Amino acid sequence: MYAWERVVSGYCPLMTELLPEVQAVLDANAAARLPDFSTLSADEARTLFLELRLAPPEIVPVAEVQDRTIRGPGGDLAVRIYRPNPDDRSAPVLVWFHGGGWVLGDLDSGDLPGRHLAAKGDCVVVSVDYRLAPEHPFPAAFDDCMAATEWTIANADALGIDPSRVAVGGDSAGGNLAACVAVQAATRGIVLAHQLLIYPVIAAEFDTPSYDAFAEGFFLSRAGMQWFWDHYTDAAEREDPRVNPRFRTLAGLPSAWVYTASCDPLCSEGRAYADELEAAGVSVERMEVDGAIHGVFSMTLDCGTEARDAAAASLRAAFAIR
């Protein structure tokens, strides 16, 4: 069991000693001389991202997995639906947005979190294969995620879900999309039950304490995040609340579970956003794992399994309240 604490301030010291299993991953990457994403084209980065996940993931059994296509703002939109109990026709649901800097990722890269959260969270998971930048820059990814959330609610009867118990969640850029969907849903009068924000990208601010401490050598780099942001948005778009949720009121949002990794360039902004949610009156639970890096939530490491278990417990608790 890894130690985790409830961080009470965005200014708490950052823990820099890596967990042994995380150090082993970084050592293997260094030995392989993997290039930084910022030195690659989008296609080259996608090839590298695919190679990094060639090892078969830990398979978490769920009763039913269905790939289907729904109508999206830009045409057909693929989703993958995980159902732990096909007999439950009023199940809660999590709409899940994978990570990858808005440039990388797909339904397969989100398969391990999707399976784990469905099985351990006792809920249906709808994983969304949103359009990627730079071919489809902002607001394409946001529009797809918002549309998939609205589709899930509108089709509750056919899906066998409870429309009053709908959560959104995602990791990294997916965490950004989940946070922005939660804000936009509130402005549209859509009541969500919960939001899972896994080391979320919040703002294009690259001088935070964690960016300075972990600028390179910890899997996700400062240059890499700048590269992701530049592929997704123009500088003039970065104060749009569909990109940065801070640019719209946070009051009245659903409860949040915010996960941060202490050796992640995004740690400071995740902590700060949790602070801002609490200041706006939102119920927030936080988990920070000392010695973890960006990406562990989707890795077959003990610390990743522990984080997914805690996220699933957060879902069960939030759905029980509704």
C-alpha positions as CSV (number, residue, x, y, z in Angstrom):
1,M,0.0,0.0,0.0
2,Y,1.4,3.4,-1.0
3,A,1.2,6.3,1.3
4,W,-1.1,9.1,0.1
5,E,-2.2,12.3,1.8
6,R,-4.9,14.8,1.5
7,V,-3.1,17.9,0.2
8,V,-4.4,21.0,1.8
9,S,-2.7,23.6,-0.2
10,G,-1.3,24.1,-3.7
11,Y,2.0,25.2,-2.0
12,C,2.8,22.0,-0.1
13,P,6.3,20.8,-0.8
14,L,6.7,18.5,-3.8
15,M,8.0,15.0,-3.0
16,T,10.9,14.1,-5.4
17,E,12.0,10.6,-4.4
18,L,10.6,8.2,-7.0
19,L,8.9,4.9,-6.1
20,P,11.2,2.0,-7.1
21,E,8.7,0.6,-9.7
22,V,8.4,4.1,-11.2
23,Q,12.2,4.5,-11.3
24,A,12.4,1.2,-13.1
25,V,10.1,2.5,-15.8
26,L,12.1,5.7,-16.3
27,D,15.4,3.7,-16.3
28,A,14.0,1.5,-19.1
29,N,12.9,4.5,-21.1
30,A,16.3,6.1,-20.7
31,A,18.0,2.9,-21.8
32,A,15.9,2.7,-24.9
33,R,16.8,6.4,-25.6
34,L,13.2,7.3,-26.3
35,P,12.8,10.7,-27.9
36,D,10.7,13.4,-26.3
37,F,7.4,13.9,-27.9
38,S,8.3,17.6,-28.6
39,T,10.9,16.4,-31.1
40,L,8.5,14.4,-33.2
41,S,5.7,15.0,-35.7
42,A,2.2,14.1,-34.5
43,D,2.3,10.8,-36.5
44,E,5.7,9.9,-35.1
45,A,4.5,10.6,-31.6
46,R,1.5,8.4,-32.2
47,T,3.8,5.6,-33.4
48,L,5.9,6.0,-30.3
49,F,2.9,6.1,-28.0
50,L,1.7,2.8,-29.6
51,E,5.1,1.2,-29.0
52,L,5.1,2.2,-25.4
53,R,1.9,0.2,-24.8
54,L,2.8,-2.9,-26.7
55,A,3.0,-5.0,-23.4
56,P,-0.5,-6.5,-22.8
57,P,-2.3,-4.6,-20.1
58,E,-3.7,-6.2,-17.0
59,I,-7.1,-7.4,-18.1
60,V,-9.8,-6.6,-15.7
61,P,-12.9,-8.7,-16.5
62,V,-16.2,-7.0,-17.2
63,A,-19.4,-8.8,-18.2
64,E,-19.9,-6.9,-21.5
65,V,-17.8,-4.6,-23.7
66,Q,-19.5,-3.0,-26.8
67,D,-18.0,-0.9,-29.5
68,R,-20.5,1.3,-31.3
69,T,-20.8,4.6,-33.2
70,I,-22.9,7.6,-32.3
71,R,-23.6,10.8,-34.1
72,G,-21.0,13.4,-33.2
73,P,-20.5,17.1,-34.1
74,G,-18.0,16.2,-36.7
75,G,-19.6,12.9,-38.0
76,D,-19.4,9.4,-36.6
77,L,-18.0,9.2,-33.1
78,A,-16.8,5.9,-31.7
79,V,-17.5,4.9,-28.1
80,R,-16.7,1.8,-26.1
81,I,-19.3,0.8,-23.4
82,Y,-18.2,-1.3,-20.5
83,R,-21.0,-3.0,-18.5
84,P,-20.2,-4.9,-15.3
85,N,-23.7,-6.2,-14.8
86,P,-26.0,-6.5,-17.9
87,D,-29.0,-7.2,-15.7
88,D,-28.8,-3.8,-14.0
89,R,-30.9,-1.5,-16.1
90,S,-30.6,1.5,-13.9
91,A,-26.9,1.6,-13.4
92,P,-24.8,4.7,-12.7
93,V,-22.5,5.7,-15.6
94,L,-19.1,7.3,-16.0
95,V,-18.3,9.1,-19.3
96,W,-14.6,8.7,-19.7
97,F,-12.1,10.8,-21.8
98,H,-8.7,9.2,-22.4
99,G,-5.4,11.2,-22.0
100,G,-2.7,11.9,-24.6
101,G,-2.4,15.6,-24.8
102,W,-5.3,16.0,-27.2
103,V,-3.0,14.5,-29.9
104,L,-2.5,10.9,-28.8
105,G,-4.7,8.1,-27.6
106,D,-7.8,6.1,-28.5
107,L,-10.2,3.6,-27.1
108,D,-7.5,1.0,-26.7
109,S,-5.2,3.3,-24.7
110,G,-8.2,4.0,-22.4
111,D,-9.1,0.3,-22.1
112,L,-7.4,-0.5,-18.8
113,P,-9.0,2.5,-16.9
114,G,-12.3,1.8,-18.5
115,R,-12.4,-1.8,-17.5
116,H,-11.1,-1.1,-14.0
117,L,-13.5,1.7,-13.2
118,A,-16.5,-0.2,-14.5
119,A,-15.6,-3.4,-12.6
120,K,-14.5,-1.7,-9.3
121,G,-16.8,1.3,-9.5
122,D,-19.8,-0.9,-10.2
123,C,-21.0,1.4,-13.0
124,V,-21.3,1.5,-16.8
125,V,-18.4,3.3,-18.5
126,V,-18.8,5.1,-21.8
127,S,-15.3,5.7,-23.2
128,V,-15.1,8.3,-25.9
129,D,-12.8,8.3,-29.0
130,Y,-12.9,12.1,-29.5
131,R,-11.2,13.7,-32.5
132,L,-7.5,14.5,-32.1
133,A,-5.3,17.5,-32.9
134,P,-3.7,18.9,-34.9
135,E,-6.0,17.5,-37.6
136,H,-8.9,18.5,-35.5
137,P,-7.8,21.4,-33.2
138,F,-9.9,23.0,-30.4
139,P,-12.8,22.9,-29.9
140,A,-13.2,19.5,-31.7
141,A,-12.2,17.3,-28.7
142,F,-14.3,19.3,-26.3
143,D,-17.3,19.3,-28.7
144,D,-17.1,15.5,-29.0
145,C,-16.9,14.9,-25.3
146,M,-19.8,17.3,-24.6
147,A,-21.9,15.6,-27.2
148,A,-21.1,12.1,-25.9
149,T,-22.1,13.2,-22.4
150,E,-25.4,14.6,-23.7
151,W,-26.0,11.5,-25.8
152,T,-25.4,9.3,-22.8
153,I,-28.0,11.2,-20.8
154,A,-30.5,11.4,-23.7
155,N,-30.3,7.6,-24.3
156,A,-30.4,6.5,-20.7
157,D,-33.4,4.2,-21.2
158,A,-31.8,2.4,-24.1
159,L,-28.5,2.2,-22.3
160,G,-30.0,0.9,-19.1
161,I,-28.5,3.7,-17.0
162,D,-29.8,6.1,-14.4
163,P,-29.6,9.7,-15.9
164,S,-29.5,11.2,-12.4
165,R,-26.2,9.4,-11.7
166,V,-23.9,10.4,-14.5
167,A,-20.2,11.3,-13.8
168,V,-17.5,12.5,-16.2
169,G,-13.8,11.7,-15.9
170,G,-10.5,11.5,-17.6
171,D,-6.7,11.5,-17.2
172,S,-4.4,14.3,-18.3
173,A,-5.9,16.0,-21.4
174,G,-8.9,13.8,-20.6
175,G,-9.0,15.4,-17.2
176,N,-9.0,18.8,-18.8
177,L,-11.9,17.7,-21.0
178,A,-13.8,16.3,-18.0
179,A,-13.3,19.5,-16.0
180,C,-14.5,21.6,-19.0
181,V,-17.5,19.4,-19.7
182,A,-18.5,19.7,-16.0
183,V,-18.4,23.5,-16.2
184,Q,-20.3,23.6,-19.5
185,A,-22.9,21.1,-18.3
186,A,-23.6,23.3,-15.3
187,T,-24.2,26.3,-17.6
188,R,-26.6,24.2,-19.6
189,G,-28.6,23.1,-16.6
190,I,-27.3,19.5,-16.8
191,V,-26.8,18.0,-13.4
192,L,-23.8,15.7,-13.1
193,A,-23.1,13.5,-10.1
194,H,-19.3,13.6,-9.9
195,Q,-16.1,14.4,-11.8
196,L,-12.9,12.3,-11.8
197,L,-9.9,14.5,-12.6
198,I,-6.7,12.5,-13.0
199,Y,-3.6,14.7,-13.1
200,P,-5.7,17.1,-15.1
201,V,-4.3,19.7,-17.6
202,I,-5.8,23.0,-16.5
203,A,-3.8,26.0,-17.8
204,A,-1.0,26.7,-20.3
205,E,1.2,28.0,-17.6
206,F,4.7,26.4,-17.7
207,D,6.4,28.1,-14.7
208,T,4.7,26.4,-11.8
209,P,6.8,24.8,-9.0
210,S,6.2,21.3,-10.4
211,Y,7.1,22.4,-14.0
212,D,10.3,23.8,-12.6
213,A,11.1,20.7,-10.6
214,F,10.2,18.1,-13.2
215,A,10.8,19.9,-16.5
216,E,12.5,16.9,-18.0
217,G,13.4,13.3,-17.2
218,F,10.1,12.3,-15.7
219,F,8.3,10.9,-18.8
220,L,6.2,14.0,-19.4
221,S,8.3,17.1,-20.0
222,R,7.7,20.8,-20.0
223,A,8.7,20.9,-23.7
224,G,6.3,18.1,-24.4
225,M,3.4,19.8,-22.7
226,Q,4.1,23.0,-24.7
227,W,4.1,20.9,-27.8
228,F,0.7,19.4,-26.9
229,W,-0.8,22.7,-26.1
230,D,0.4,24.2,-29.4
231,H,-1.1,21.4,-31.4
232,Y,-4.5,21.8,-29.7
233,T,-5.0,25.5,-29.3
234,D,-3.8,29.0,-30.4
235,A,-2.6,31.2,-27.6
236,A,-5.7,33.5,-28.1
237,E,-8.0,30.5,-27.3
238,R,-6.5,29.6,-23.9
239,E,-8.9,31.8,-21.8
240,D,-11.9,30.0,-23.3
241,P,-13.7,28.0,-20.5
242,R,-13.9,25.1,-22.9
243,V,-10.1,25.0,-22.7
244,N,-9.5,26.3,-19.2
245,P,-12.3,25.7,-16.7
246,R,-11.1,28.6,-14.5
247,F,-12.6,31.1,-16.9
248,R,-16.1,30.3,-15.8
249,T,-17.6,30.1,-12.3
250,L,-16.9,26.9,-10.5
251,A,-19.7,27.3,-8.0
252,G,-22.4,24.6,-8.2
253,L,-20.2,22.0,-9.9
254,P,-20.5,18.3,-8.9
255,S,-18.2,16.8,-6.3
256,A,-14.7,16.1,-7.5
257,W,-12.0,13.5,-6.9
258,V,-8.6,15.0,-7.9
259,Y,-5.6,12.8,-8.3
260,T,-2.1,14.2,-8.5
261,A,1.4,12.5,-8.8
262,S,4.1,14.3,-6.8
263,C,6.8,13.9,-9.6
264,D,4.5,15.2,-12.4
265,P,4.9,18.6,-14.1
266,L,1.1,19.0,-13.8
267,C,1.1,18.4,-10.0
268,S,0.9,22.1,-9.1
269,E,-2.0,22.9,-11.4
270,G,-3.9,19.9,-10.3
271,R,-3.5,20.9,-6.6
272,A,-4.4,24.5,-7.4
273,Y,-7.5,23.6,-9.3
274,A,-8.7,21.4,-6.3
275,D,-8.1,24.5,-4.1
276,E,-10.2,26.6,-6.4
277,L,-13.0,24.1,-6.5
278,E,-13.1,24.0,-2.7
279,A,-13.0,27.7,-2.5
280,A,-16.1,27.8,-4.8
281,G,-17.9,25.4,-2.4
282,V,-17.4,22.2,-4.3
283,S,-16.9,19.0,-2.3
284,V,-13.4,17.8,-3.2
285,E,-11.5,14.6,-2.3
286,R,-7.8,14.6,-3.2
287,M,-5.3,11.8,-3.6
288,E,-1.6,12.4,-4.2
289,V,0.9,9.6,-4.5
290,D,4.5,10.5,-3.5
291,G,7.0,9.3,-6.0
292,A,4.6,8.7,-8.8
293,I,4.9,10.3,-12.3
294,H,2.4,11.4,-15.0
295,G,0.8,8.4,-16.7
296,V,0.8,5.9,-13.9
297,F,-3.0,5.8,-13.8
298,S,-2.9,3.8,-17.0
299,M,0.1,1.7,-16.2
300,T,0.2,-1.9,-14.8
301,L,2.1,-0.7,-11.7
302,D,1.0,-1.2,-8.1
303,C,0.7,2.5,-7.6
304,G,-1.5,2.7,-10.7
305,T,-3.8,-0.1,-9.5
306,E,-4.1,1.6,-6.1
307,A,-5.1,4.9,-7.8
308,R,-7.7,3.2,-10.0
309,D,-9.1,1.4,-6.9
310,A,-9.4,4.7,-5.1
311,A,-11.0,6.4,-8.1
312,A,-13.5,3.6,-8.3
313,A,-14.3,3.9,-4.6
314,S,-14.9,7.6,-5.1
315,L,-17.4,6.8,-7.9
316,R,-19.3,4.3,-5.7
317,A,-19.5,6.9,-2.9
318,A,-20.7,9.7,-5.2
319,F,-23.3,7.5,-6.9
320,A,-24.6,6.3,-3.5
321,I,-25.3,9.9,-2.4
322,R,-27.4,10.7,-5.5
